Amino acid sequence: MNPIKPFLEKQSVCIIDGGFGSELSRRGYDLSDPLWSAILLMKNPDAISKVHFDYLQAGADIIITASYQASIEGFLAHGLSENEAIELIKYSINLAKQTRDDFWQNCSDTNRLKPLVAASVGPYGAFLADGSEYRGDYGVNFETLTNFHKKRLAHLIDAKPDILAIETIPSLEEARAIVEVLKEFPNIKAWLSFSAKDEEHICHNEPISQCAKWLDKEDQIVAIGVNCTAPQYVSSLTKIIKSNSSKPIVLYPNGGGIYDPVTKKWQTSPKFDYVMLAKEWQKAGAQLIGGCCKTTPEDIAKLSAWVRG
């Protein structure tokens, strides 16, 4: 079953949450660690839960877990055992599900469908924590990529998320590696979104048209798109994806600016009118829309107000 289908049948746009690590930083949490937001799974899970809850309250139909940079290798580097690392990866899903269930139990909006929990599957570059998820120049072979993703995917799927958010993927080769691993888990569905460098190319320089055309044939991928990409490129990318795939288009760009992988912070940038842009993206063909780094619950609340009238 495709978990996003009921949302797409009910409303013009399925609303994804907004920036996660950037929102935790905005609230004063120190994420200057190779694990980034996943460090709080160890140190302060309540902070993670509060951000999830605030996005649900803002109107998000889908919340994305704090597993983007969570890996066995990353937790081992903090002195945890492999079993403890695996449990924390699963905990990222269970924490989001519990927060969603608590929210839903007290939600009085009878117009809403029960929100979904999407397990974040970040790229190999997120584990490297050197900004290479915006380049894709890892210098590793296909087998290394499949082995890395296979270990983590097995544990994420074992925690039973509603869907996988395979996100910020910089290269077609890495997308192929993840989809290859995904076939070992035929009951799970996923969306796959790339990071893009301009109006036509993903970060490793492959044309988005080539990526969309290839993914269109992959049954477990239920939506294709871009995330953590500059908003000014998104309309063009959306139109190209629509021309090369019949699948729903998922978009959650960042708030603009340049990411510094050393300080793990975004440089100050002008704020975009997200609702105005979302209307433009929806007109171009997008059906799932949210925000990535530097977008906030306030942005998602405005998006929700537009979608739900």
KOLMISE-61262 format. One record per residue (C-alpha): x, y, z; residue number from 0. Coordinates in Angstrom, 2 decimals. Layout:
<vexbas>
[vexba [X Y Z] NUM];
...
</vexbas>
This chain:
<vexbas>
[vexba [0.00 0.00 0.00] 0];
[vexba [1.13 3.53 -0.82] 1];
[vexba [0.82 5.47 2.49] 2];
[vexba [0.72 8.91 0.87] 3];
[vexba [-2.15 8.08 -1.50] 4];
[vexba [-5.00 8.96 0.95] 5];
[vexba [-3.46 12.40 1.52] 6];
[vexba [-3.10 13.09 -2.20] 7];
[vexba [-6.71 12.06 -2.77] 8];
[vexba [-8.02 14.28 0.04] 9];
[vexba [-6.11 17.53 -0.44] 10];
[vexba [-4.19 19.47 -3.08] 11];
[vexba [-0.91 19.25 -1.14] 12];
[vexba [0.40 16.76 1.43] 13];
[vexba [2.31 18.88 3.96] 14];
[vexba [5.77 17.76 5.09] 15];
[vexba [7.38 19.30 8.17] 16];
[vexba [10.17 21.90 8.04] 17];
[vexba [13.80 22.25 9.02] 18];
[vexba [14.86 19.94 11.84] 19];
[vexba [18.52 20.44 12.76] 20];
[vexba [18.27 24.14 11.99] 21];
[vexba [15.17 24.39 14.19] 22];
[vexba [16.96 22.69 17.09] 23];
[vexba [19.88 25.12 16.61] 24];
[vexba [17.45 28.04 16.57] 25];
[vexba [16.18 26.82 19.94] 26];
[vexba [19.70 26.94 21.36] 27];
[vexba [20.85 23.32 21.12] 28];
[vexba [24.48 22.69 20.22] 29];
[vexba [24.67 20.38 17.21] 30];
[vexba [28.37 20.87 16.43] 31];
[vexba [28.94 17.12 16.36] 32];
[vexba [29.42 14.64 13.47] 33];
[vexba [26.05 13.13 14.46] 34];
[vexba [24.36 16.55 14.04] 35];
[vexba [20.73 16.41 15.26] 36];
[vexba [21.06 12.67 16.04] 37];
[vexba [23.34 13.57 18.98] 38];
[vexba [20.17 14.60 20.84] 39];
[vexba [18.84 11.04 20.62] 40];
[vexba [21.57 10.38 23.20] 41];
[vexba [21.53 13.68 25.09] 42];
[vexba [18.06 15.22 24.93] 43];
[vexba [15.33 13.24 23.14] 44];
[vexba [12.67 15.52 24.63] 45];
[vexba [14.01 18.35 22.46] 46];
[vexba [13.50 16.18 19.37] 47];
[vexba [10.00 15.24 20.44] 48];
[vexba [9.08 18.90 21.01] 49];
[vexba [10.12 19.86 17.46] 50];
[vexba [8.12 16.94 16.04] 51];
[vexba [5.11 17.99 18.11] 52];
[vexba [5.35 21.64 17.04] 53];
[vexba [5.37 20.66 13.37] 54];
[vexba [2.34 18.43 13.89] 55];
[vexba [0.56 21.27 15.64] 56];
[vexba [1.51 23.56 12.76] 57];
[vexba [-0.33 21.21 10.40] 58];
[vexba [2.27 18.78 9.05] 59];
[vexba [0.87 15.60 7.52] 60];
[vexba [4.31 13.97 7.65] 61];
[vexba [7.09 14.33 10.20] 62];
[vexba [10.62 13.18 9.36] 63];
[vexba [12.69 11.42 12.01] 64];
[vexba [16.03 12.46 13.54] 65];
[vexba [17.88 9.64 11.77] 66];
[vexba [19.38 11.64 8.89] 67];
[vexba [22.91 11.45 10.28] 68];
[vexba [22.35 8.53 12.65] 69];
[vexba [24.62 5.59 11.83] 70];
[vexba [26.15 2.69 13.70] 71];
[vexba [29.62 4.03 12.89] 72];
[vexba [28.71 7.49 14.20] 73];
[vexba [27.41 6.18 17.52] 74];
[vexba [30.36 3.80 17.92] 75];
[vexba [32.64 6.85 17.69] 76];
[vexba [30.85 8.14 20.81] 77];
[vexba [31.76 5.02 22.76] 78];
[vexba [28.45 3.17 22.41] 79];
[vexba [28.25 -0.54 21.67] 80];
[vexba [26.84 -1.73 18.37] 81];
[vexba [23.63 -2.87 20.08] 82];
[vexba [23.23 0.53 21.75] 83];
[vexba [23.78 2.23 18.38] 84];
[vexba [21.14 0.05 16.73] 85];
[vexba [18.66 0.79 19.51] 86];
[vexba [19.20 4.54 19.11] 87];
[vexba [18.60 4.32 15.35] 88];
[vexba [15.32 2.51 16.04] 89];
[vexba [14.52 4.98 18.81] 90];
[vexba [14.51 7.84 16.30] 91];
[vexba [11.48 6.16 14.69] 92];
[vexba [9.76 5.11 17.91] 93];
[vexba [10.17 8.59 19.41] 94];
[vexba [8.52 10.18 16.37] 95];
[vexba [5.71 7.59 16.37] 96];
[vexba [5.02 8.12 20.07] 97];
[vexba [4.97 11.90 19.61] 98];
[vexba [2.62 11.54 16.64] 99];
[vexba [0.31 9.21 18.58] 100];
[vexba [0.21 11.55 21.58] 101];
[vexba [-0.62 14.46 19.28] 102];
[vexba [-3.28 12.50 17.42] 103];
[vexba [-4.99 11.34 20.59] 104];
[vexba [-5.74 14.97 21.47] 105];
[vexba [-6.25 16.35 17.96] 106];
[vexba [-9.75 17.78 17.53] 107];
[vexba [-9.46 18.53 13.81] 108];
[vexba [-11.75 15.93 12.24] 109];
[vexba [-10.70 17.07 8.76] 110];
[vexba [-7.15 15.77 9.13] 111];
[vexba [-5.83 12.31 8.37] 112];
[vexba [-3.55 10.70 10.92] 113];
[vexba [-0.04 12.06 10.18] 114];
[vexba [2.70 9.78 8.90] 115];
[vexba [6.17 9.15 10.29] 116];
[vexba [8.86 9.14 7.60] 117];
[vexba [12.22 7.61 8.53] 118];
[vexba [14.99 9.87 7.31] 119];
[vexba [17.60 8.06 5.22] 120];
[vexba [20.44 10.50 4.67] 121];
[vexba [23.25 10.02 2.15] 122];
[vexba [26.67 8.51 2.80] 123];
[vexba [27.99 12.07 2.93] 124];
[vexba [25.86 12.81 5.99] 125];
[vexba [27.77 10.12 7.89] 126];
[vexba [31.07 11.65 6.69] 127];
[vexba [29.83 14.98 8.14] 128];
[vexba [32.03 17.00 5.78] 129];
[vexba [29.37 18.56 3.55] 130];
[vexba [29.92 16.00 0.78] 131];
[vexba [26.17 15.31 0.59] 132];
[vexba [26.17 18.55 -1.40] 133];
[vexba [28.83 17.22 -3.78] 134];
[vexba [28.61 13.42 -3.93] 135];
[vexba [32.36 13.07 -4.47] 136];
[vexba [32.86 10.33 -1.88] 137];
[vexba [35.59 8.40 -3.69] 138];
[vexba [33.99 5.04 -2.78] 139];
[vexba [32.58 2.30 -4.98] 140];
[vexba [29.01 1.07 -5.44] 141];
[vexba [29.53 -1.87 -3.09] 142];
[vexba [30.64 0.42 -0.26] 143];
[vexba [27.49 2.50 -0.70] 144];
[vexba [25.17 -0.52 -0.74] 145];
[vexba [26.85 -2.05 2.34] 146];
[vexba [26.58 1.22 4.27] 147];
[vexba [22.91 1.75 3.47] 148];
[vexba [21.93 -1.90 3.92] 149];
[vexba [22.97 -1.97 7.58] 150];
[vexba [21.11 1.18 8.50] 151];
[vexba [18.01 0.56 6.38] 152];
[vexba [17.45 -2.83 8.01] 153];
[vexba [17.26 -1.24 11.48] 154];
[vexba [15.14 1.74 10.37] 155];
[vexba [12.64 -0.54 8.64] 156];
[vexba [12.59 -2.88 11.63] 157];
[vexba [11.15 0.00 13.70] 158];
[vexba [8.18 0.15 11.28] 159];
[vexba [7.98 3.74 10.02] 160];
[vexba [5.08 4.55 7.70] 161];
[vexba [7.42 5.44 4.84] 162];
[vexba [11.10 6.17 4.17] 163];
[vexba [12.33 9.66 3.30] 164];
[vexba [15.47 8.97 1.25] 165];
[vexba [16.72 12.53 1.15] 166];
[vexba [19.46 14.94 0.12] 167];
[vexba [20.92 12.35 -2.27] 168];
[vexba [23.62 14.04 -4.38] 169];
[vexba [24.26 11.44 -7.09] 170];
[vexba [22.37 9.02 -9.27] 171];
[vexba [24.85 6.27 -8.33] 172];
[vexba [23.93 6.60 -4.64] 173];
[vexba [20.22 6.59 -5.53] 174];
[vexba [20.77 3.37 -7.48] 175];
[vexba [22.63 1.84 -4.52] 176];
[vexba [19.82 2.65 -2.07] 177];
[vexba [17.08 1.42 -4.40] 178];
[vexba [19.05 -1.80 -4.91] 179];
[vexba [19.11 -2.34 -1.14] 180];
[vexba [15.44 -1.39 -0.86] 181];
[vexba [14.46 -4.40 -2.98] 182];
[vexba [15.46 -6.64 -0.07] 183];
[vexba [12.60 -5.03 1.90] 184];
[vexba [9.72 -5.22 -0.61] 185];
[vexba [6.98 -4.19 1.83] 186];
[vexba [8.32 -0.68 2.49] 187];
[vexba [7.64 2.37 0.31] 188];
[vexba [9.84 5.44 0.03] 189];
[vexba [10.20 8.80 -1.59] 190];
[vexba [13.59 9.79 -2.95] 191];
[vexba [14.69 13.41 -3.11] 192];
[vexba [17.96 14.75 -4.45] 193];
[vexba [20.03 17.77 -3.51] 194];
[vexba [20.38 20.00 -6.59] 195];
[vexba [23.06 22.51 -7.63] 196];
[vexba [21.07 24.52 -10.19] 197];
[vexba [17.83 24.55 -12.21] 198];
[vexba [18.62 21.31 -14.07] 199];
[vexba [21.27 19.24 -12.27] 200];
[vexba [21.61 17.40 -8.99] 201];
[vexba [24.72 18.11 -6.94] 202];
[vexba [26.93 15.48 -8.60] 203];
[vexba [26.00 17.04 -11.96] 204];
[vexba [23.62 14.40 -13.35] 205];
[vexba [20.56 15.95 -15.06] 206];
[vexba [17.45 15.72 -12.88] 207];
[vexba [15.63 14.52 -16.01] 208];
[vexba [17.81 11.39 -16.10] 209];
[vexba [17.18 10.74 -12.39] 210];
[vexba [13.41 11.16 -12.69] 211];
[vexba [13.22 8.95 -15.77] 212];
[vexba [15.11 6.14 -14.04] 213];
[vexba [13.18 6.35 -10.76] 214];
[vexba [9.85 6.40 -12.57] 215];
[vexba [10.27 2.66 -13.20] 216];
[vexba [11.05 1.78 -9.55] 217];
[vexba [7.88 0.49 -7.84] 218];
[vexba [8.94 1.10 -4.23] 219];
[vexba [9.60 4.77 -4.90] 220];
[vexba [6.25 6.52 -4.56] 221];
[vexba [7.42 10.12 -5.04] 222];
[vexba [10.43 11.84 -6.60] 223];
[vexba [11.81 15.29 -5.90] 224];
[vexba [14.39 17.58 -4.36] 225];
[vexba [15.15 18.82 -0.87] 226];
[vexba [17.69 21.08 0.84] 227];
[vexba [18.01 22.93 -2.44] 228];
[vexba [17.89 26.70 -2.99] 229];
[vexba [14.25 27.79 -3.49] 230];
[vexba [15.01 29.71 -6.69] 231];
[vexba [15.88 26.47 -8.53] 232];
[vexba [12.80 24.51 -7.52] 233];
[vexba [10.19 25.56 -10.08] 234];
[vexba [12.44 24.59 -12.97] 235];
[vexba [13.41 21.27 -11.34] 236];
[vexba [9.73 20.50 -10.69] 237];
[vexba [8.76 21.05 -14.32] 238];
[vexba [11.60 18.81 -15.52] 239];
[vexba [10.65 16.01 -13.10] 240];
[vexba [7.01 16.26 -14.21] 241];
[vexba [8.09 15.91 -17.84] 242];
[vexba [10.02 12.74 -17.10] 243];
[vexba [7.93 10.93 -14.48] 244];
[vexba [4.28 10.24 -13.71] 245];
[vexba [4.94 9.91 -9.97] 246];
[vexba [4.01 12.54 -7.36] 247];
[vexba [6.64 15.23 -6.88] 248];
[vexba [8.01 15.91 -3.40] 249];
[vexba [9.69 19.23 -2.57] 250];
[vexba [11.16 20.60 0.61] 251];
[vexba [13.81 23.18 -0.23] 252];
[vexba [15.92 25.05 2.30] 253];
[vexba [15.45 28.67 3.26] 254];
[vexba [18.32 29.81 1.04] 255];
[vexba [21.91 30.51 2.01] 256];
[vexba [25.15 28.54 2.07] 257];
[vexba [25.94 25.70 4.48] 258];
[vexba [29.33 25.66 6.23] 259];
[vexba [30.27 22.00 6.91] 260];
[vexba [32.98 23.05 9.37] 261];
[vexba [30.78 25.08 11.72] 262];
[vexba [27.68 23.06 10.71] 263];
[vexba [25.75 26.31 10.39] 264];
[vexba [23.91 28.10 7.60] 265];
[vexba [25.04 31.59 6.67] 266];
[vexba [22.41 34.27 7.16] 267];
[vexba [20.19 34.60 4.11] 268];
[vexba [17.08 36.49 3.01] 269];
[vexba [13.81 34.90 4.06] 270];
[vexba [11.55 33.68 1.28] 271];
[vexba [7.76 33.85 1.28] 272];
[vexba [7.25 30.10 1.48] 273];
[vexba [3.52 30.09 0.76] 274];
[vexba [3.94 32.22 -2.34] 275];
[vexba [6.63 29.82 -3.58] 276];
[vexba [4.60 26.74 -2.59] 277];
[vexba [1.69 27.97 -4.73] 278];
[vexba [4.09 28.29 -7.65] 279];
[vexba [5.52 24.80 -7.05] 280];
[vexba [2.07 23.27 -6.74] 281];
[vexba [1.06 24.87 -10.03] 282];
[vexba [4.19 23.35 -11.60] 283];
[vexba [3.14 19.88 -10.41] 284];
[vexba [4.30 19.35 -6.80] 285];
[vexba [1.98 17.36 -4.53] 286];
[vexba [4.08 16.97 -1.37] 287];
[vexba [5.59 20.21 -0.05] 288];
[vexba [7.48 21.13 3.11] 289];
[vexba [10.68 22.83 4.13] 290];
[vexba [14.27 21.87 4.89] 291];
[vexba [17.06 23.73 6.71] 292];
[vexba [16.15 27.17 8.05] 293];
[vexba [12.40 26.76 7.58] 294];
[vexba [10.34 26.74 10.77] 295];
[vexba [7.02 25.61 12.30] 296];
[vexba [5.73 29.10 11.50] 297];
[vexba [6.39 28.48 7.79] 298];
[vexba [4.57 25.14 7.96] 299];
[vexba [1.63 26.73 9.80] 300];
[vexba [1.27 29.27 6.96] 301];
[vexba [1.54 26.47 4.41] 302];
[vexba [-1.15 24.52 6.27] 303];
[vexba [-3.44 27.54 6.44] 304];
[vexba [-3.22 27.86 2.65] 305];
[vexba [-3.72 24.16 1.94] 306];
[vexba [-6.61 23.74 4.36] 307];
[vexba [-8.22 27.04 3.43] 308];
</vexbas>
